[in-house]
Amino acid sequence: MFTGIVQGTAEVVEVRELEQFRTHVVALSAELREGLAIGASVAHNGVCLTVTAIDGENVSFDLMRETLRLTNLGAILPGQCVNIERAARFGDEIGGHSMSGHIICMAKVVAIEEAPNNRRLWFSLPEKASRFVFEKGYIGVDGISLTVGDVRPEANGAGLEFSVNLIPETLSRTMLRERLLGDLVNIEIDPQTQVIVETVERVLASRQ
């Protein structure tokens, strides 16, 4: 389990490609490596990955076909950075919201609004995920627990656009400070919201 409180960013120093499979070697700081062991779970841009090797500061993670299909990790190049969160431990403070590290889809950055000490990003969300997104609800964006700002219908489609407002602390600790128009981010829907929406939909469908 994760909380969506990103602990920092880390550089992908090597990418090893195989057919529908790749390995990322990430340089983790001493703080992020503390107590880390092979088999541990670490979120990269919100994607739950398993440690497969540790060589000093270089830590390896394998990415399977489904991960490459659903997330933005398949486009990562050596020298680029990812958001990092270690798995939550029993008794840890949950400052964000409960997250599993299972990505439902990607969303595209469609607008950026800059203001002093603030940054608002707008994302275009596919239709399959849009029914789970509400104003002031929780959402995971590249592994970051955020509150949905505004929502509006997608201009030229059946999906939804939503915004998030970013404070300086979030911008300093995460890769959202570098996102540009057209970039893709990983989306995890709040699991409690998903369960409630799907339950209501099933109940209503059974009454028809």
Backbone as JSON, one array per atom type, in Angstrom:
{
  "sequence": "MFTGIVQGTAEVVEVRELEQFRTHVVALSAELREGLAIGASVAHNGVCLTVTAIDGENVSFDLMRETLRLTNLGAILPGQCVNIERAARFGDEIGGHSMSGHIICMAKVVAIEEAPNNRRLWFSLPEKASRFVFEKGYIGVDGISLTVGDVRPEANGAGLEFSVNLIPETLSRTMLRERLLGDLVNIEIDPQTQVIVETVERVLASRQ",
  "N": [[0.83, -1.19, 0.0], [0.37, 2.31, -0.64], [0.65, 5.86, 0.04], [0.5, 8.08, -1.5], [2.11, 10.22, -0.93], [4.72, 11.49, -2.21], [8.15, 10.78, -1.89], [10.34, 11.82, -3.07], [12.35, 12.37, -6.05], [13.97, 10.28, -8.5], [16.72, 9.35, -10.56], [16.55, 7.55, -13.59], [19.0, 5.51, -14.54], [19.72, 3.57, -16.3], [18.3, 1.63, -18.92], [17.13, -1.46, -19.8], [16.22, -3.25, -22.54], [13.93, -5.73, -23.58], [11.86, -8.0, -25.5], [8.67, -6.77, -25.19], [9.18, -6.18, -22.53], [11.04, -4.67, -19.96], [13.85, -3.48, -18.04], [14.38, -1.22, -15.47], [17.01, 0.63, -14.14], [17.57, 2.36, -11.3], [18.86, 5.19, -9.66], [18.95, 5.43, -6.36], [18.73, 7.5, -3.5], [20.56, 7.42, -0.35], [18.74, 7.71, 1.73], [16.32, 6.88, 0.57], [16.96, 4.26, 0.13], [17.12, 3.05, 2.57], [16.84, 0.24, 4.57], [15.92, -1.17, 2.41], [15.15, -4.05, 0.46], [15.59, -6.89, -1.72], [12.67, -7.75, -3.47], [11.04, -5.93, -2.25], [8.44, -3.41, -2.42], [8.18, -0.57, -4.47], [6.99, 2.53, -5.51], [6.93, 3.92, -8.74], [6.36, 6.82, -10.37], [3.81, 6.36, -9.46], [3.37, 3.7, -10.06], [3.33, 0.46, -8.86], [6.21, -1.29, -8.31], [8.57, -4.02, -8.15], [11.53, -4.6, -6.33], [14.31, -5.96, -7.89], [17.06, -6.23, -7.94], [19.95, -5.04, -6.18], [22.59, -2.84, -6.29], [24.77, -1.19, -4.77], [23.98, 2.18, -4.96], [22.39, 1.79, -7.11], [19.38, 0.48, -8.13], [17.36, -2.13, -9.31], [14.43, -2.7, -11.32], [11.81, -4.61, -12.71], [9.71, -4.35, -15.58], [6.67, -5.38, -16.76], [4.69, -6.48, -19.64], [1.99, -5.5, -19.37], [2.32, -3.34, -17.66], [3.89, -1.67, -19.26], [2.04, -1.12, -21.24], [-0.07, 0.27, -20.0], [0.99, 2.47, -18.63], [3.11, 5.42, -18.24], [5.74, 4.65, -18.0], [6.96, 3.14, -19.93], [7.96, 4.91, -21.78], [10.07, 6.16, -20.65], [13.38, 7.42, -20.64], [16.96, 6.84, -20.26], [18.45, 8.97, -17.87], [16.25, 10.5, -17.38], [13.85, 11.33, -14.78], [11.87, 9.86, -12.12], [8.96, 9.92, -10.01], [9.2, 8.85, -6.65], [8.04, 6.59, -4.22], [8.28, 4.82, -1.25], [6.86, 1.74, -0.05], [4.14, 1.91, 2.25], [4.4, 1.48, 5.79], [3.14, -0.38, 8.58], [1.61, 1.65, 10.95], [2.65, 3.99, 9.95], [2.16, 7.48, 9.26], [-0.62, 8.48, 7.35], [-0.67, 10.71, 5.07], [-1.77, 11.36, 2.65], [-3.9, 9.66, 0.62], [-5.2, 6.32, 0.68], [-3.51, 4.22, -1.53], [-2.94, 1.9, -4.19], [-1.03, 1.51, -6.13], [-1.75, 0.6, -8.59], [-2.36, 1.3, -11.81], [-4.97, 2.81, -13.66], [-5.26, 4.1, -16.1], [-3.84, 6.42, -18.5], [-3.55, 10.02, -18.53], [-3.74, 13.04, -20.42], [-1.87, 16.08, -20.41], [-3.54, 19.02, -20.9], [-3.8, 21.71, -20.5], [-2.07, 24.42, -18.94], [-1.82, 26.47, -16.18], [-0.18, 29.13, -14.9], [0.79, 30.78, -11.91], [1.9, 33.08, -9.34], [3.63, 31.18, -7.02], [1.95, 29.04, -7.42], [0.58, 26.39, -9.43], [-1.56, 25.28, -11.89], [-2.76, 22.4, -13.35], [-4.41, 21.0, -16.13], [-6.05, 18.05, -17.14], [-6.85, 15.64, -19.65], [-9.1, 13.06, -19.49], [-9.67, 9.62, -20.16], [-12.83, 8.15, -21.21], [-13.53, 5.79, -19.83], [-12.59, 6.11, -17.27], [-13.65, 8.45, -16.36], [-16.06, 8.53, -14.94], [-15.46, 8.17, -12.31], [-14.41, 10.45, -11.25], [-14.63, 13.38, -9.41], [-15.41, 16.75, -8.4], [-13.38, 17.93, -5.81], [-12.78, 15.39, -5.01], [-10.53, 12.59, -4.35], [-7.55, 11.81, -6.21], [-4.99, 9.96, -7.87], [-2.1, 11.12, -9.34], [0.52, 10.42, -11.32], [1.43, 9.04, -9.09], [1.01, 10.81, -7.02], [-0.89, 11.93, -4.37], [-3.69, 13.79, -4.83], [-6.12, 16.47, -4.75], [-9.03, 16.76, -6.63], [-9.66, 19.62, -8.55], [-11.42, 21.41, -10.47], [-13.93, 20.13, -12.76], [-14.8, 19.35, -16.15], [-16.61, 18.82, -19.23], [-14.92, 17.02, -21.79], [-13.5, 18.74, -24.53], [-13.57, 17.82, -27.24], [-14.61, 15.18, -27.24], [-15.77, 12.16, -25.54], [-14.94, 12.02, -23.01], [-13.57, 13.38, -19.95], [-12.36, 16.43, -18.54], [-10.14, 17.44, -16.0], [-8.88, 19.4, -13.26], [-5.94, 20.04, -11.23], [-4.54, 21.64, -8.4], [-1.42, 22.88, -7.56], [0.83, 23.18, -4.93], [3.85, 24.95, -3.83], [5.46, 23.05, -2.39], [4.69, 20.52, -3.39], [5.46, 20.88, -6.05], [8.22, 21.15, -5.76], [9.03, 18.63, -4.89], [8.27, 16.72, -6.73], [7.8, 15.38, -10.12], [5.86, 16.8, -11.41], [6.39, 19.44, -11.7], [7.74, 19.67, -14.06], [6.1, 18.89, -16.1], [4.68, 19.18, -19.35], [2.57, 20.57, -21.95], [0.69, 18.07, -23.54], [2.08, 15.98, -22.4], [1.96, 12.73, -20.85], [0.41, 11.38, -17.98], [0.29, 9.08, -15.23], [-2.67, 7.6, -13.96], [-4.37, 6.88, -11.02], [-7.34, 5.81, -9.67], [-9.22, 6.79, -6.82], [-9.72, 4.16, -4.64], [-11.92, 3.73, -2.88], [-13.85, 5.49, -3.86], [-14.22, 4.32, -6.38], [-15.34, 1.82, -5.72], [-17.77, 2.62, -4.52], [-19.08, 3.98, -6.65], [-19.29, 1.92, -8.58], [-20.85, 0.09, -7.18], [-23.28, 1.5, -6.8], [-23.99, 1.79, -9.49], [-24.45, -0.9, -10.19], [-26.63, -1.51, -8.53], [-28.59, 0.28, -9.46], [-28.82, -0.63, -12.09], [-29.9, -3.15, -11.65], [-32.47, -2.56, -10.95], [-33.79, -1.75, -13.13]],
  "CA": [[0.0, 0.0, 0.0], [1.07, 3.59, -0.69], [-0.18, 6.95, 0.54], [0.48, 9.2, -2.44], [3.03, 11.26, -0.5], [5.98, 11.19, -2.89], [9.28, 11.09, -1.02], [11.36, 12.49, -3.86], [12.53, 11.87, -7.4], [15.21, 9.53, -8.7], [17.1, 9.24, -11.97], [16.69, 6.24, -14.25], [20.35, 5.59, -15.1], [19.88, 2.56, -17.34], [17.1, 0.92, -19.35], [17.46, -2.67, -20.55], [15.03, -3.6, -23.31], [13.68, -7.03, -24.19], [10.57, -7.97, -26.16], [7.57, -6.51, -24.28], [9.73, -6.28, -21.17], [12.22, -3.83, -19.77], [14.35, -3.3, -16.68], [14.85, 0.11, -15.12], [17.98, 0.75, -13.06], [17.31, 3.69, -10.75], [19.8, 5.61, -8.62], [18.2, 5.87, -5.19], [19.53, 8.09, -2.43], [20.71, 6.59, 0.85], [17.5, 7.79, 2.5], [15.3, 6.06, -0.07], [17.4, 2.85, 0.16], [17.21, 2.56, 3.95], [16.05, -0.97, 4.83], [15.39, -1.73, 1.16], [15.6, -5.41, 0.17], [15.01, -7.5, -2.92], [11.29, -8.14, -3.24], [10.27, -4.81, -1.69], [7.63, -2.65, -3.37], [8.49, 0.86, -4.58], [6.18, 3.13, -6.57], [7.58, 4.82, -9.7], [5.25, 7.55, -11.01], [2.57, 5.74, -9.0], [3.28, 2.29, -10.46], [3.96, -0.44, -7.89], [7.21, -2.15, -8.9], [9.29, -4.86, -7.19], [12.99, -4.56, -6.4], [14.87, -7.24, -8.37], [18.5, -6.27, -7.67], [20.5, -3.85, -5.53], [24.03, -2.74, -6.49], [25.07, 0.13, -4.25], [22.83, 3.07, -5.08], [21.6, 1.4, -8.29], [18.35, -0.5, -7.79], [16.71, -2.57, -10.54], [13.01, -3.03, -11.29], [11.34, -5.16, -13.98], [8.42, -3.85, -16.05], [6.05, -6.36, -17.63], [3.94, -5.99, -20.79], [0.83, -4.73, -18.97], [2.82, -2.07, -17.12], [4.32, -0.86, -20.4], [0.85, -0.72, -22.01], [-0.98, 1.14, -19.25], [1.63, 3.56, -17.91], [4.11, 6.21, -18.96], [7.1, 4.18, -17.73], [7.54, 2.58, -21.15], [8.57, 5.97, -22.57], [11.18, 6.73, -19.89], [14.72, 7.27, -21.21], [18.01, 7.07, -19.29], [18.68, 10.38, -17.56], [15.01, 11.08, -16.89], [13.56, 11.02, -13.38], [10.53, 9.4, -11.77], [8.54, 10.09, -8.61], [9.46, 7.64, -5.85], [7.47, 6.41, -2.88], [8.42, 3.5, -0.64], [5.6, 1.2, 0.47], [3.81, 2.32, 3.61], [4.55, 0.48, 6.84], [2.12, -0.3, 9.63], [1.89, 2.71, 11.92], [3.04, 5.24, 9.29], [1.12, 8.48, 9.06], [-1.15, 8.53, 5.99], [-0.94, 12.12, 4.82], [-2.53, 11.5, 1.42], [-5.01, 8.71, 0.72], [-4.76, 4.96, 0.42], [-3.29, 3.94, -2.95], [-2.46, 0.54, -4.41], [0.02, 1.45, -7.14], [-2.31, -0.02, -9.79], [-2.77, 2.39, -12.69], [-6.14, 2.48, -14.47], [-5.09, 4.66, -17.44], [-3.04, 7.65, -18.54], [-4.26, 11.25, -18.89], [-2.87, 13.98, -21.14], [-1.88, 17.48, -19.98], [-4.17, 19.8, -21.97], [-3.67, 23.14, -20.21], [-1.23, 24.76, -17.78], [-2.06, 27.84, -15.72], [0.88, 29.5, -13.95], [0.57, 31.96, -11.07], [2.92, 33.11, -8.29], [3.57, 30.14, -5.98], [0.91, 28.08, -7.74], [0.52, 25.87, -10.79], [-2.74, 24.46, -12.12], [-2.69, 21.56, -14.53], [-5.65, 20.37, -16.61], [-5.8, 16.77, -17.8], [-7.93, 14.98, -20.37], [-9.22, 11.71, -18.94], [-10.5, 8.73, -20.99], [-14.21, 7.97, -20.76], [-13.67, 4.67, -18.9], [-12.23, 6.52, -15.9], [-14.22, 9.75, -16.01], [-17.19, 8.45, -14.01], [-14.96, 8.08, -10.94], [-13.73, 11.7, -10.89], [-15.57, 14.4, -8.94], [-14.8, 17.9, -7.74], [-12.92, 17.75, -4.42], [-12.46, 14.0, -4.74], [-9.12, 12.21, -4.42], [-7.05, 11.14, -7.41], [-3.55, 9.77, -7.91], [-1.49, 11.57, -10.59], [1.94, 10.04, -11.24], [1.72, 8.6, -7.74], [0.83, 11.89, -6.05], [-2.25, 12.09, -3.87], [-4.13, 15.16, -5.08], [-7.55, 16.74, -4.72], [-9.55, 17.28, -7.89], [-10.15, 20.99, -8.47], [-12.64, 21.54, -11.27], [-14.13, 19.16, -13.83], [-15.6, 19.86, -17.27], [-16.63, 17.86, -20.33], [-13.83, 17.12, -22.76], [-13.94, 19.61, -25.62], [-13.84, 17.11, -28.49], [-14.72, 13.76, -26.99], [-16.76, 11.72, -24.56], [-14.29, 11.93, -21.72], [-13.67, 14.45, -18.96], [-11.15, 17.15, -18.18], [-10.12, 17.83, -14.6], [-7.69, 20.18, -12.88], [-5.38, 19.94, -9.89], [-3.79, 22.83, -8.01], [-0.17, 22.4, -6.99], [1.53, 24.12, -4.06], [5.29, 24.88, -4.04], [6.05, 21.82, -1.85], [4.46, 19.46, -4.36], [6.27, 21.15, -7.23], [9.64, 20.94, -5.45], [9.31, 17.23, -4.58], [7.76, 15.79, -7.74], [8.04, 15.69, -11.52], [4.81, 17.63, -11.99], [6.96, 20.76, -12.01], [8.32, 19.64, -15.4], [5.13, 18.43, -17.09], [4.38, 20.12, -20.41], [1.39, 20.24, -22.74], [0.81, 16.84, -24.3], [2.67, 14.9, -21.6], [1.03, 11.75, -20.28], [0.63, 11.05, -16.57], [-0.4, 7.88, -14.76], [-3.84, 7.91, -13.14], [-4.99, 5.88, -10.15], [-8.59, 6.27, -9.1], [-9.42, 6.48, -5.41], [-10.42, 2.87, -4.61], [-13.21, 3.83, -2.21], [-14.77, 6.1, -4.82], [-14.52, 3.34, -7.42], [-16.25, 0.81, -5.17], [-19.09, 3.23, -4.32], [-19.69, 4.23, -7.95], [-19.66, 0.66, -9.23], [-21.95, -0.5, -6.43], [-24.49, 2.24, -7.15], [-24.34, 1.45, -10.87], [-25.04, -2.25, -10.21], [-27.95, -1.45, -7.89], [-29.52, 0.95, -10.37], [-29.05, -1.5, -13.24], [-30.76, -4.27, -11.26], [-33.84, -2.07, -10.75], [-34.37, -1.38, -14.42]],
  "C": [[0.87, 1.24, 0.0], [0.1, 4.68, -0.22], [-0.27, 8.12, -0.42], [1.31, 10.38, -2.0], [4.41, 10.92, -1.06], [7.15, 11.67, -2.04], [10.42, 11.79, -1.75], [11.38, 11.94, -5.27], [13.86, 11.15, -7.5], [15.46, 9.37, -10.19], [17.14, 7.8, -12.42], [18.02, 6.28, -15.0], [20.58, 4.57, -16.21], [18.54, 1.92, -17.64], [17.54, -0.26, -20.2], [16.2, -3.18, -21.22], [15.06, -5.05, -23.77], [12.3, -6.95, -24.84], [9.45, -7.88, -25.13], [7.98, -6.63, -22.81], [10.91, -5.33, -21.09], [12.58, -3.78, -18.3], [14.83, -1.87, -16.52], [15.86, -0.01, -13.98], [17.91, 2.2, -12.58], [18.31, 3.99, -9.65], [19.0, 6.19, -7.45], [19.15, 6.43, -4.13], [19.61, 7.14, -1.24], [19.43, 6.58, 1.67], [16.43, 6.88, 1.9], [15.67, 4.58, -0.07], [17.37, 2.25, 1.56], [16.27, 1.37, 4.17], [15.52, -1.64, 3.58], [15.98, -3.11, 0.91], [14.97, -5.89, -1.12], [13.61, -8.03, -2.59], [10.42, -7.03, -2.68], [9.51, -4.09, -2.8], [7.99, -1.17, -3.3], [7.67, 1.41, -5.73], [7.02, 4.09, -7.4], [6.47, 5.51, -10.49], [3.92, 6.88, -10.68], [2.4, 4.29, -9.34], [4.01, 1.44, -9.44], [4.91, -1.39, -8.61], [7.97, -2.88, -7.79], [10.79, -4.75, -7.41], [13.51, -5.94, -6.82], [16.37, -7.35, -8.15], [18.91, -4.95, -7.03], [22.01, -3.89, -5.68], [24.46, -1.34, -6.07], [23.84, 1.01, -4.33], [21.93, 2.69, -6.25], [20.66, 0.24, -7.95], [17.56, -0.83, -9.05], [15.25, -2.97, -10.29], [12.6, -3.54, -12.67], [9.94, -4.65, -14.3], [7.86, -4.85, -17.06], [5.22, -5.67, -18.72], [2.77, -5.09, -20.39], [1.23, -3.38, -18.4], [3.22, -1.14, -18.25], [3.12, -0.34, -21.19], [0.06, 0.37, -21.3], [-0.34, 2.41, -18.71], [2.65, 4.29, -18.78], [5.54, 5.73, -18.75], [7.77, 3.6, -18.98], [8.24, 3.61, -22.02], [9.77, 6.61, -21.86], [12.51, 6.42, -20.57], [15.76, 7.45, -20.1], [18.29, 8.56, -19.12], [17.43, 11.09, -17.1], [14.72, 10.6, -15.47], [12.12, 10.58, -13.21], [10.25, 9.76, -10.32], [8.7, 8.78, -7.87], [8.7, 7.71, -4.53], [7.7, 4.98, -2.43], [7.06, 3.04, -0.12], [5.39, 1.65, 1.91], [4.0, 1.17, 4.58], [3.48, 0.68, 7.9], [2.53, 0.75, 10.66], [2.34, 4.01, 11.29], [1.85, 6.19, 9.22], [0.68, 8.47, 7.6], [-1.56, 9.97, 5.72], [-1.73, 12.36, 3.56], [-3.8, 10.68, 1.5], [-4.49, 7.35, 0.31], [-4.68, 4.71, -1.08], [-2.64, 2.58, -3.09], [-1.26, 0.46, -5.34], [-0.43, 0.77, -8.42], [-2.94, 1.07, -10.65], [-3.94, 1.96, -13.55], [-5.99, 2.97, -15.91], [-4.08, 5.8, -17.36], [-3.94, 8.82, -18.92], [-3.25, 12.22, -19.5], [-3.0, 15.39, -20.55], [-2.42, 18.32, -21.13], [-4.12, 21.31, -21.71], [-2.82, 23.32, -18.96], [-1.47, 26.21, -17.44], [-1.03, 28.15, -14.63], [0.46, 30.76, -13.19], [1.65, 31.95, -9.99], [2.65, 32.04, -7.23], [2.49, 29.09, -6.23], [1.09, 27.58, -9.18], [-0.73, 25.01, -10.9], [-2.57, 23.72, -13.43], [-4.07, 21.0, -14.85], [-5.28, 19.12, -17.39], [-7.06, 16.3, -18.52], [-7.96, 13.51, -19.99], [-10.09, 10.85, -19.86], [-11.86, 8.47, -20.37], [-14.32, 6.88, -19.7], [-13.38, 5.04, -17.45], [-12.99, 7.75, -15.44], [-15.35, 9.66, -15.0], [-16.75, 8.37, -12.55], [-14.37, 9.4, -10.43], [-14.76, 12.78, -10.59], [-14.8, 15.58, -8.36], [-14.57, 17.6, -6.27], [-12.7, 16.28, -4.05], [-10.97, 13.75, -4.82], [-8.8, 11.59, -5.76], [-5.53, 11.01, -7.29], [-3.02, 10.15, -9.29], [0.01, 11.33, -10.51], [2.35, 9.69, -9.81], [1.51, 9.62, -6.66], [-0.63, 11.96, -5.65], [-2.67, 13.55, -4.0], [-5.65, 15.25, -4.96], [-7.96, 17.32, -6.06], [-10.07, 18.69, -7.68], [-11.48, 21.11, -9.18], [-12.72, 20.4, -12.28], [-15.0, 19.8, -14.9], [-15.59, 18.81, -18.37], [-15.44, 18.09, -21.26], [-14.33, 17.85, -24.0], [-14.35, 18.82, -26.86], [-13.93, 15.6, -28.28], [-15.75, 13.45, -25.93], [-16.19, 11.64, -23.15], [-14.49, 13.18, -20.88], [-12.33, 15.14, -18.84], [-11.25, 17.55, -16.71], [-8.83, 18.58, -14.31], [-7.23, 19.8, -11.49], [-4.55, 21.2, -9.64], [-2.59, 22.4, -7.18], [0.51, 23.5, -6.18], [3.04, 23.98, -4.28], [5.93, 23.59, -3.52], [5.88, 20.66, -2.81], [5.34, 19.65, -5.59], [7.75, 20.87, -6.96], [10.0, 19.47, -5.3], [8.98, 16.26, -5.71], [8.05, 16.28, -9.16], [6.93, 16.52, -12.15], [5.31, 19.04, -12.31], [7.47, 20.82, -13.45], [7.33, 19.19, -16.47], [4.77, 19.55, -18.05], [3.1, 19.69, -21.13], [1.65, 18.99, -23.58], [1.45, 15.7, -23.55], [1.58, 13.99, -21.05], [1.41, 11.45, -18.84], [-0.18, 9.81, -16.23], [-1.53, 8.27, -13.8], [-4.24, 6.69, -12.33], [-6.23, 6.5, -9.52], [-8.66, 5.89, -7.63], [-10.25, 5.2, -5.28], [-11.78, 2.92, -3.91], [-14.25, 4.45, -3.13], [-15.18, 5.1, -5.89], [-15.52, 2.3, -6.93], [-17.66, 1.39, -5.03], [-19.8, 3.43, -5.66], [-20.15, 2.93, -8.6], [-20.8, -0.04, -8.51], [-23.27, 0.18, -6.76], [-24.94, 1.9, -8.56], [-24.98, 0.06, -10.95], [-26.44, -2.25, -9.62], [-28.97, -0.82, -8.84], [-29.84, 0.07, -11.58], [-29.99, -2.65, -12.91], [-32.22, -3.86, -11.1], [-34.54, -1.71, -12.06], [-35.13, -2.56, -15.05]]
}
